[in-house]
Amino acid sequence: MDEISPDNMQEWTDPRRNPDERARAATKAMSHAQKMAWMSGPMAIPINGKEKPEGAIGSAGYFPAMAELGLPAQQQSDASLGIGNLGDVRPGDTATALPSSLMLGASFDPELARETGQMVGREGHAKGFNVVLGGGANLLRDPRGGRIFEYVSEDPLLTGHIAGNSIVGIQSEHVVSTIKHYAINPEETGRVMISSDIGESALRESDLLAFEMAIEIGKPGAVMPGYNLVNGTWASENAFLLTQVLRNEWGYRGWAMSDWGATHSTVKAIMSGLDVQSGANIDPEPFFGAPLEKAIESGAVPSERLDESITRQLRSLFTVGAIDYPAKPGGKIDYEAHRKIAQRAAEGGIVLLRNEQAILPLPATLRHILVVGAHADTGVLSGGGSSSVTPTGSLKLDGAEFAGVSLEKVYQPSSPVRAIKQIVPEATVIYDDGKDHDAVAARAREAEIVIVFAELWRSEGQDVQGLSLPDDQEALIVRLASANPKVIVVLETGGPVLMPWREKVPAILNAFYPGSGGGEAIAAIVFGKVNPSGRQPYTTPLSEDDLPRPDQIDPKTVVSNPGQPVTQPVIHRDYTVEGADVGYRWFSRVDRKVAYPFGFGLSYTQFSYGSLSLASDHGSVFVDVTNTGAVSGAEVVQIYAFREGDSSFQPRLVGFSKIRLAPGETAGVSVGLEPRLLAQVVGDNWVRHAGRYRLEARSDALTPITGLSMDLPHWTLPLHHSTPVD
């Protein structure tokens, strides 16, 4: 290597040069040992009796600095729902907890996704992180999935736009964001030994399309494959996913990092497109360490492939400004401002599912309120796993375990009881944990209103067994409803649950896992300080028997976490059952009724629609929307499309827009249409077959409001992008 001098160092430190030039120059200046230091990295926390690496802040991952080259360390943090601080990885640390990604999906609000992403990036940068592991873009193929609270929805368009804009927000703060877990990774039980099996066209029209749109919008610096196999090949060494689709077709130029402990080989993995082994201390060996050295020496891996991996990492870091604006621990964080952002996100995503006799919003004149269950006096429930965010004051209970690390069941310190008392300070607000059904029923008979919080905890590494509420909560709800006709149920479940009791109560709110401002957001909705505008990001079934795969894997028969030896054969999960028709499209295809459809949500006001009109280029539709009610509110204009007379082309969301209107206000709404959702994959192209198509504005996936039919000509779009995607 040439001697480093200020002159040739300027090639990669000069911000006026483009990221490609800078990355190539810095790679050329690095020694072989320096390059290898960025190929395989450990989980950077104390684990299995070993301390975290020297220089690491304490987080998901660490790759050392190269001070002589002016390159900072890669400090990587989990960040699906805020900057992760699972357990005591950084003693004394606090962080702002965002609502679950499902709740962000329920907002149908890309601008809100961008704002919350900025919050994550800003907080991460101030804590010293320059790479965050966010951007969950898997579709909800199984509502029992343990990790679905980290994902956006069952729909590719909604998922792509929300995940993509979240990534934009994160990377605007000089922090690289991943997108994960690429691809088709719906289940946690047995996740390290499941092969997700599906036809190529169906995969491209569903999960891959969600990732493709999110990458187009967000341009994430890194892609993280999942733990699973896809059609019999590990996602982390799947050449179809990592090279053919990601690189050759989509033109992606960032780096591909493995999930922690998800690398399975050296030569096959790196030659298939994996660039970095993450969490190498969980893998059986450091595949991208000494074994990679030997593979390069023998010629099994060209040295140019090593340079390519390094250049990809550097390019992403340069692109977002992570090197020009290095992150350092100790930056100032306005936690109160961030908590308010989290609260607005929760307010935008809470879904009003039921409101008989307009029982909500509650009047501020109430004097006797009973609040029941789910530690509502302390805080709000959050999901478990690597995404866990534990603000100071959180209640931590025993949960599960992942790779030797305890996964706590965390209630974040945003108490609904306290928030309710702040809104109605003159009222008597009583809390009861609900464990003694007789005692709480007696209290319910004396109350004006009963608000019961029902919960279902989900966690990384394990799916929930069934969709029923656990711990006799269903019986509790029924008992309370028999004692008092005014029972409001608030769900903190991180995904769908069965609701056989739903017609026994007048009001139901879906509050997901609502984050650091969740208690305040719930109270604001309940008392009408905020008009609910969330829409279901998934379908709530009437029965598990209606799902494409009603049966579940027995957790006792499989291995679900990395670092554990797998001695059983790979389990092949058949996703060809529904293929591209995920969620509401499956229920439409098999003509099965549901409890609540995708896109459903009530408001405290009403909206009317004019006629739908189509732009001359077929790229958008236009409709007038009027708030005909008495209060301001937000409406989600949802445009669905199907091909008339073709049962293989189920109605699907092709465009959406959220608009806020004052009472009596009318606004014209233009909604762009995603052309790939009017097409199917045939060979190497997206093909829209000539025919008669129907476009409908719907209040949810099932309920038309207004629409139009039109004849559309044949149209094709190559799978290969004409220009590279960053």
Order of alpha helices (4+ residues) and beta strands (2+ residues): alpha-alpha-alpha-beta-beta-alpha-alpha-beta-alpha-beta-beta-alpha-alpha-beta-beta-beta-beta-alpha-alpha-alpha-alpha-beta-beta-beta-beta-beta-alpha-beta-alpha-beta-alpha-beta-beta-alpha-beta-beta-alpha-beta-beta-beta-beta-beta-beta-beta-beta-beta-beta-beta-beta
